[in-house]
Amino acid sequence: MLCELIPGGVPEEITAAQATKILERVTPSGTAGRARFDLAADILTDMRRLDGQMRESKKKLAAAVKASGTTLTDLFGVGPFVAATVIGDAAGVARFATRDRFAAYHGTAPVEVSSGNRKIYRLSLRGNRRVNHAIHMTAITQIRHAHSDGRAYYDKKIAEGKTCKEALRSLKRRISDAIYARLRADARQSASSANQGPGGQPGSDTDSSAAGSHPEHRLFGQATPGPDTTLRRQGRPTPARPPAASKKIRKGS
């Protein structure tokens, strides 16, 4: 709409703030120009509202990822969005027995297309594309930072004769393995915390408690912390009385 209002259009990417300044300088002419101006103002109002919703959603997402206690965000290039995508779509790392199956799930494991004695691998287009995209963005972030380990690994593959695409696929698989290792470690830590009751005592392992507090059913929650007060020392347990005899003992028996 702004391109139609301004001769020659706008050379740069338009943001809500830039659009506001542009509309302040525009003087529409004619009925059609005025209609375009009003429509552009309405679109700008919608942009501001959507920008506000996106900022609020990012805050909630970051808070949920932090509350989950995950260590995925410790990996270089993994932010709240990537971590939430992986955790939400994976739905429990226990579903994947090995890192190879996890890689096959989101398509970072290459597909073999051998011909005769030659073994050729190509990019897999199967699997969960959301998780694949999240890992792809992590790989691009690492490549763009020269000091990252991912960039060093990428340069190493290039030096070995790999193409840019092949080196990128290798880096994505390496990131997938690192994410899988973190998910497994987080699951073990969560299970260990769930099995500890108040004061560090072992908790109940019944089916009812497992259904509500098992880490696989609690993707973004944390185990309820125990009380901060010190447990009182328990006295000696009272010995149980022997059960009464059902029949009287006969004399002389």
C-alpha positions in Angstrom: 0.0 0.0 0.0 2.9 2.4 0.8 4.4 1.6 -2.6 1.2 2.8 -4.3 1.1 5.9 -2.2 4.8 7.0 -2.7 6.2 7.4 -6.2 9.0 4.8 -6.6 8.0 2.9 -3.5 10.1 2.3 -0.5 13.6 1.0 -1.1 14.2 -0.7 2.3 12.3 -3.3 4.3 9.3 -1.7 6.0 8.8 -2.0 9.7 5.9 -0.7 11.8 8.0 2.3 13.0 9.1 3.2 9.4 5.6 2.8 8.1 4.4 5.3 10.7 6.9 7.9 9.7 6.1 7.4 6.0 2.4 7.8 6.6 3.0 11.0 8.5 4.7 12.5 5.5 2.2 11.3 2.9 -0.5 13.7 1.7 -3.1 11.6 -0.2 -4.7 13.1 -3.3 -8.1 12.1 -4.7 -10.6 9.6 -3.5 -8.5 6.6 -4.5 -5.4 8.0 -2.8 -7.4 8.7 0.4 -8.8 5.1 0.3 -5.3 3.7 0.0 -4.1 5.9 2.9 -6.9 4.7 5.2 -6.3 1.1 4.3 -2.5 1.4 4.9 -3.3 3.0 8.3 -5.6 0.0 9.2 -2.9 -2.5 8.1 -0.4 -0.6 10.3 -2.7 -0.9 13.3 -2.9 -4.7 12.7 0.9 -4.9 12.4 1.3 -3.2 15.8 -1.2 -5.5 17.4 0.5 -8.6 15.9 4.0 -7.4 16.9 2.7 -7.0 20.5 1.3 -10.5 20.5 4.6 -11.9 19.1 6.6 -10.2 21.8 4.2 -11.5 24.5 4.4 -15.0 23.0 8.2 -14.9 23.0 8.2 -14.0 26.7 5.8 -16.8 27.6 7.8 -19.3 25.5 11.1 -18.3 27.2 9.5 -18.6 30.6 8.1 -22.0 29.8 11.5 -23.3 28.5 13.3 -21.9 31.6 10.7 -23.5 33.9 11.3 -26.9 32.2 14.9 -27.0 33.5 16.2 -28.1 30.1 19.9 -27.8 29.3 19.3 -27.5 25.5 19.8 -23.7 25.7 23.3 -24.3 26.9 24.2 -25.4 23.3 25.5 -22.7 21.1 22.8 -21.4 18.8 19.9 -23.0 20.7 17.4 -20.5 22.0 14.0 -20.8 23.6 12.2 -21.3 20.2 14.5 -24.1 19.1 14.4 -25.7 22.5 10.6 -25.5 22.7 10.2 -26.9 19.2 12.5 -29.9 19.9 10.9 -30.7 23.3 7.4 -30.3 22.1 7.7 -32.3 18.9 9.9 -35.0 20.3 7.3 -35.7 23.1 9.8 -37.7 25.2 13.2 -38.8 24.3 12.5 -42.3 25.6 10.7 -42.9 22.3 14.1 -43.1 20.5 16.3 -45.9 21.6 19.4 -44.5 19.8 20.7 -41.2 18.4 20.4 -42.7 15.0 16.6 -43.2 15.4 16.3 -39.6 16.7 18.2 -38.3 13.6 16.0 -40.4 11.3 12.9 -39.0 13.1 13.6 -35.4 11.9 15.5 -36.2 8.7 19.1 -35.3 9.5 20.2 -38.9 9.0 21.2 -39.2 5.3 19.5 -41.7 3.0 21.7 -44.3 1.2 21.1 -44.4 -2.6 24.0 -46.7 -3.6 24.5 -47.9 -7.1 26.6 -51.0 -7.7 29.8 -50.8 -5.6 29.4 -47.1 -5.0 27.8 -45.9 -1.8 26.1 -42.6 -2.2 24.1 -40.7 0.4 21.6 -37.9 -0.2 19.6 -35.5 1.9 16.5 -37.1 3.6 13.3 -35.2 2.9 11.3 -37.3 5.4 10.8 -36.8 9.1 9.6 -34.0 11.2 10.3 -30.8 9.2 9.8 -28.4 12.2 12.6 -30.1 14.2 14.7 -30.3 11.1 14.3 -26.5 10.5 15.1 -25.8 14.1 18.3 -27.7 13.9 19.1 -26.1 10.5 18.8 -22.6 12.1 21.1 -23.7 14.9 23.7 -24.9 12.3 23.4 -21.6 10.4 23.9 -19.6 13.6 27.0 -21.6 14.5 28.5 -21.2 11.0 28.0 -17.4 11.1 30.1 -17.2 14.3 33.7 -17.8 13.6 34.6 -18.6 17.2 32.0 -21.4 17.6 32.9 -25.1 17.6 30.3 -25.6 14.9 32.1 -23.3 12.5 35.4 -25.1 13.2 33.7 -28.4 12.4 32.2 -26.9 9.3 35.6 -25.6 8.1 37.1 -29.0 8.8 34.6 -30.7 6.5 35.2 -28.2 3.8 39.0 -28.8 4.1 38.3 -32.5 3.7 36.8 -31.9 0.3 33.1 -31.7 1.2 30.8 -29.3 -0.5 29.1 -26.5 1.5 25.8 -28.5 1.5 27.5 -31.7 2.6 29.4 -29.9 5.3 26.1 -28.3 6.5 24.4 -31.7 6.6 27.3 -33.1 8.6 27.1 -30.2 11.1 23.3 -30.7 11.4 23.8 -34.4 12.3 26.4 -33.4 14.8 24.0 -30.9 16.4 21.3 -33.6 16.4 23.5 -36.0 18.4 24.3 -33.2 20.9 20.6 -32.4 21.3 19.8 -36.1 21.8 22.5 -36.4 24.5 21.1 -33.4 26.3 17.6 -34.7 26.1 18.7 -38.0 27.6 20.6 -36.3 30.4 17.6 -34.0 31.2 15.3 -37.1 31.3 17.6 -38.9 33.7 17.9 -35.8 35.9 14.1 -35.3 35.8 13.4 -38.9 36.7 15.9 -38.8 39.6 14.3 -35.7 41.0 10.8 -37.2 40.6 11.9 -40.3 42.6 13.1 -38.2 45.5 10.4 -37.3 48.0 10.5 -34.4 50.5 13.8 -34.1 52.2 15.5 -36.3 49.6 13.6 -39.4 50.7 12.7 -41.9 47.9 9.2 -41.3 46.6 6.4 -43.6 45.8 6.6 -45.5 42.5 3.0 -46.4 42.1 1.1 -46.1 38.8 -1.0 -43.3 40.0 2.0 -41.1 40.9 3.8 -42.0 37.7 0.9 -40.9 35.6 1.0 -37.4 37.1 4.7 -36.7 37.7 6.7 -38.8 35.3 9.0 -36.6 33.2 7.6 -37.9 29.9 4.2 -36.5 30.9 5.6 -33.2 32.1 7.3 -31.6 29.1 7.6 -28.1 30.5 7.0 -28.5 34.2 9.2 -29.2 37.1 8.9 -31.6 40.0 7.2 -30.1 43.1 10.0 -29.0 45.4 10.2 -30.4 48.9 9.6 -28.4 52.0 12.4 -26.1 53.1 12.0 -26.9 56.8 14.1 -29.6 58.5 12.3 -32.9 59.0 11.7 -33.7 62.7 13.5 -36.7 64.1 11.3 -39.7 64.4 11.1 -41.6 67.6 11.5 -45.4 68.0 8.7 -47.3 66.2 6.3 -49.1 68.5 6.7 -52.9 68.0 3.7 -54.5 66.6 1.7 -56.8 68.9 1.5 -60.5 67.8 -2.0 -61.5 66.5 -4.3 -63.1 69.0 -4.6 -66.9 68.8 -7.8 -68.0 67.1 -8.1 -71.1 69.3 -7.4 -71.6 73.0 -4.5 -73.8 73.7 -5.6 -77.0 75.4 -4.2 -77.9 78.7 -1.4 -80.4 78.4 -1.1 -80.1 74.6 
